[in-house]
Amino acid sequence: MRALVSVLVSALLLVLTAVAPAAALTIHDMAGRPVTLAGSPRRIVSLVPSATEIIFALGADDRLVGVTDYCDFPAAAKGKPSVGGMVNPSLETIVKLKPELVVATREGNREETFEDLSRLGIPVFLVEAAHVSDVMTVVRRLAELTERTSAAPAVVAALTRRIDAVRRAVAPLRRPRVLYVVWPEPLIVPAREALVTELIQLAGGDSISAGDRGSYPRFSLESAIARHPEIIVLASHGTGSAVPAREKWERFTALAGGRAARIEIVDGNLLHRYGPRVVDGLEQLARAIHPEAFR
């Protein structure tokens, strides 16, 4: 792998020295890292499905020259050249696409990928969202990068209106204790620094793991049930994945004693990505927690 990177670096340097940028632009990404660009990038590779969705929503998809296998929404995203998975994208393919910028994230992409791209002289812009406000920031930052700043206010305003509508609908209701299952085996739940934790709060619930450190820690099944959740929300992961085993959780809560928790299933692809569809996920989650508010 390192030998391949060295060859790619040499090839890329020849291209860069042949066409030197007239003026450089330095910006900071969402991790606070300085990113130097020759100008507004016309050729972008997205290693983040959320960013891909946002770029399409902004009408800047003409600048996307490459995406990952997981960038499956909107349908047109699947027509873009693929650079492989998020964890192990093909550096050779990325170089062939001649990107002026790669959009990446620390959640899902490896540090090694950032280092290799840096050695290749390809700028990397990191995005991240632990809060709903961060989602709006990602929209605005990607709009600036793609010269679509005029499109950002409408996208942000539409999402904000729908979030406020959910907040108003659940405001008068009692907040049940919610166990949200990101992944069943090993059991992974959202904690203090996870976007899903805030979405549960907005949807009118109290996550039993909201006070735990980190973003998505592992839990034991016994410790989760010991916190007496009233609702267990199971996240599905797309049409190609197995449906969460509702019966297993119903049996376990019954054996644990006390009142059995209500089991609900939501679309994890909506709630675990921070593109515009995250509000679709919020609305679905609110209906799961408080069906009485949306009749």
C-alpha positions in Angstrom: 0.0 0.0 0.0 2.8 2.5 0.9 4.6 1.7 -2.3 1.4 2.4 -4.3 1.0 5.7 -2.4 4.6 6.7 -3.3 3.9 6.0 -7.0 0.7 8.0 -6.9 2.4 10.9 -5.2 5.0 11.1 -7.9 2.4 11.0 -10.6 0.2 13.6 -9.0 3.2 16.0 -8.4 3.9 16.0 -12.1 0.3 17.1 -12.7 0.4 19.7 -10.0 3.7 21.2 -11.2 2.4 21.3 -14.7 -0.6 23.4 -13.7 0.2 25.5 -10.7 -2.7 27.4 -9.0 -2.6 31.2 -9.6 -3.8 31.9 -6.0 -4.5 29.7 -3.0 -7.5 29.9 -0.6 -7.2 28.7 3.0 -10.3 27.7 4.9 -10.9 25.7 8.0 -13.0 22.5 8.1 -15.4 21.5 10.8 -12.6 19.9 12.8 -10.8 23.2 12.8 -8.1 22.0 10.3 -6.7 24.5 7.7 -7.5 23.4 4.2 -5.8 25.1 1.3 -7.6 25.1 -2.1 -6.8 26.7 -5.5 -10.3 28.1 -5.5 -13.9 26.9 -5.3 -13.5 23.1 -6.0 -15.1 22.0 -9.3 -14.3 18.3 -8.8 -15.3 16.8 -5.4 -15.1 13.2 -4.1 -17.5 12.6 -1.2 -16.6 9.8 1.3 -19.6 10.7 3.4 -23.2 9.7 2.5 -24.6 12.6 4.5 -22.5 15.1 2.6 -23.5 13.5 -0.7 -27.2 14.0 0.1 -26.6 17.6 1.1 -24.6 18.4 -2.0 -27.5 17.0 -4.1 -30.0 19.0 -2.0 -28.0 22.2 -2.7 -28.1 21.5 -6.5 -24.3 21.2 -6.6 -24.2 17.5 -7.7 -22.5 18.5 -11.0 -19.4 19.0 -8.9 -19.5 15.4 -7.5 -17.1 13.3 -9.5 -16.9 10.4 -7.0 -18.8 8.9 -4.1 -18.7 5.7 -1.9 -20.7 2.5 -2.3 -22.9 3.8 0.6 -23.9 7.0 -1.1 -27.2 5.6 -2.2 -29.5 8.6 -1.9 -30.8 10.2 -4.0 -31.0 7.6 -6.7 -28.8 9.7 -9.0 -26.0 9.4 -6.5 -25.6 5.7 -7.4 -24.9 6.9 -11.0 -21.7 8.6 -9.9 -18.3 6.8 -10.1 -17.7 4.8 -6.9 -14.3 4.9 -5.1 -15.3 1.9 -2.9 -16.3 1.7 0.8 -16.0 4.4 3.5 -13.4 2.5 5.5 -11.2 1.4 2.5 -11.7 3.6 -0.5 -9.5 3.1 -3.5 -6.8 5.7 -3.5 -5.9 4.8 -7.1 -9.5 5.5 -8.2 -9.7 8.8 -6.3 -6.5 10.0 -8.0 -7.8 9.0 -11.4 -10.9 11.2 -10.7 -8.6 14.2 -10.3 -10.5 15.7 -7.3 -9.8 19.2 -6.1 -11.3 18.3 -2.8 -12.3 15.2 -0.8 -15.1 15.5 1.8 -14.5 13.0 4.6 -15.4 12.4 8.3 -13.7 11.0 11.3 -16.8 8.8 11.9 -16.6 6.2 9.2 -13.4 7.1 7.4 -9.9 6.1 8.7 -7.2 8.5 9.8 -4.9 6.5 7.5 -7.0 7.6 4.5 -6.6 11.3 5.5 -2.8 10.8 5.8 -2.6 9.1 2.4 -4.6 11.8 0.7 -2.5 14.5 2.3 0.7 12.8 1.0 -1.0 12.8 -2.4 -1.5 16.5 -2.2 -5.3 16.1 -2.3 -7.1 18.5 0.2 -9.5 16.9 2.7 -12.4 18.8 4.2 -13.8 17.1 7.4 -17.5 17.3 8.3 -19.1 16.2 11.5 -22.5 16.6 13.3 -23.1 15.8 16.9 -26.1 18.2 17.2 -28.9 19.4 15.0 -27.3 22.8 14.8 -24.2 21.1 13.3 -26.4 19.6 10.6 -27.3 23.2 9.6 -23.7 24.2 9.7 -22.7 21.3 7.4 -25.3 22.5 4.9 -24.0 26.1 5.0 -20.3 25.0 4.8 -20.9 22.7 1.8 -22.9 25.5 0.2 -20.0 27.9 0.6 -17.6 25.3 -0.9 -19.8 24.7 -3.9 -20.8 28.3 -4.5 -24.4 27.5 -3.6 -24.8 29.9 -0.7 -28.1 31.2 -2.1 -29.6 27.7 -1.8 -28.6 27.0 1.8 -31.2 29.3 3.5 -34.1 27.5 1.9 -32.8 24.1 2.8 -32.1 25.2 6.4 -35.5 27.0 6.8 -37.4 24.0 5.6 -35.7 21.6 8.0 -36.1 24.1 10.9 -39.8 24.4 10.3 -40.3 20.7 10.4 -38.2 20.3 13.5 -40.2 23.0 15.3 -43.5 21.3 14.3 -42.3 18.0 15.9 -41.2 19.9 19.0 -44.6 21.6 19.4 -46.5 18.4 18.9 -44.8 16.5 21.7 -44.2 19.4 24.1 -47.4 18.7 26.2 -46.7 15.0 26.6 -45.0 13.0 29.2 -41.4 11.9 28.2 -41.0 8.1 28.3 -37.7 6.4 28.9 -36.2 5.2 25.6 -33.6 2.6 24.8 -32.4 3.2 21.2 -30.6 0.2 19.7 -28.2 1.4 17.0 -26.9 -2.1 16.6 -28.1 -5.2 18.5 -25.0 -7.5 18.7 -22.8 -6.1 20.2 -25.4 -3.8 21.7 -24.5 -0.2 20.6 -26.5 2.8 21.9 -26.3 6.6 21.4 -24.6 8.5 24.3 -24.0 12.1 25.2 -22.2 13.1 22.0 -24.4 11.4 19.5 -26.8 13.2 17.2 -29.4 10.5 17.8 -29.5 11.4 21.5 -30.7 14.9 20.6 -33.2 13.6 18.1 -34.7 11.4 20.8 -35.1 14.5 23.0 -36.7 16.5 20.2 -39.0 13.5 19.5 -40.3 13.7 23.1 -38.4 10.9 24.8 -35.6 10.6 27.3 -32.7 8.3 26.2 -31.6 6.0 29.0 -28.0 6.4 27.7 -28.0 10.2 27.3 -25.7 10.7 30.2 -23.0 8.2 29.2 -19.7 9.3 27.7 -18.8 9.2 24.0 -21.0 8.9 20.9 -22.0 5.3 20.5 -20.7 3.1 23.3 -21.3 -0.6 23.8 -23.8 -1.8 26.4 -24.6 -5.1 27.9 -28.2 -6.2 27.4 -28.7 -6.7 31.1 -27.5 -3.2 32.0 -29.7 -1.6 29.4 -32.8 -3.4 30.6 -31.9 -2.6 34.2 -32.4 1.1 33.4 -36.1 0.2 32.8 -36.8 1.6 29.3 -40.5 2.1 28.6 -39.9 2.0 24.8 -37.2 0.1 22.9 -36.5 1.6 19.5 -34.8 -0.8 17.1 -33.0 0.8 14.1 -33.1 -1.0 10.8 -30.3 -0.6 8.3 -31.7 -0.5 4.8 -33.6 -3.0 2.6 -30.6 -5.3 2.3 -30.3 -5.9 6.1 -32.3 -8.2 8.4 -35.3 -6.8 10.2 -34.6 -6.3 13.9 -35.6 -9.2 16.0 -38.6 -7.7 17.8 -39.6 -11.0 19.5 -36.2 -11.4 21.1 -36.5 -8.1 22.9 -40.1 -8.7 23.9 -39.0 -12.0 25.5 -36.1 -10.5 27.3 -38.0 -7.6 28.8 -40.7 -10.0 30.0 -38.0 -12.2 31.7 -36.5 -9.1 33.3 -39.7 -8.6 35.3 -41.9 -5.6 35.5 -43.9 -4.0 32.8 -42.7 -5.0 29.3 -41.4 -2.2 27.1 -43.1 -1.3 23.9 -41.0 -2.2 20.8 -40.8 0.1 17.8 -38.7 -0.1 14.6 -37.4 3.0 12.8 -35.2 3.5 9.7 -31.6 3.9 10.9 -30.5 5.2 7.5 -32.6 8.3 8.2 -31.5 8.8 11.8 -27.9 7.9 11.5 -27.1 10.2 8.6 -27.1 14.0 9.0 -28.3 14.9 5.6 -31.7 16.6 5.0 -33.5 13.3 5.5 -32.5 13.3 9.2 -35.8 15.3 9.7 -37.7 12.5 8.1 -36.1 10.3 10.7 -37.0 12.7 13.5 -40.7 12.7 12.4 -40.7 8.9 12.2 -39.1 8.6 15.7 -41.6 11.1 17.2 -44.5 9.0 15.8 -42.9 5.9 17.3 -42.5 7.4 20.7 -45.8 9.5 20.7 -48.2 8.0 18.2 -51.0 9.8 20.0 -49.6 13.2 18.9 -49.8 12.5 15.2 -53.2 11.0 14.7 
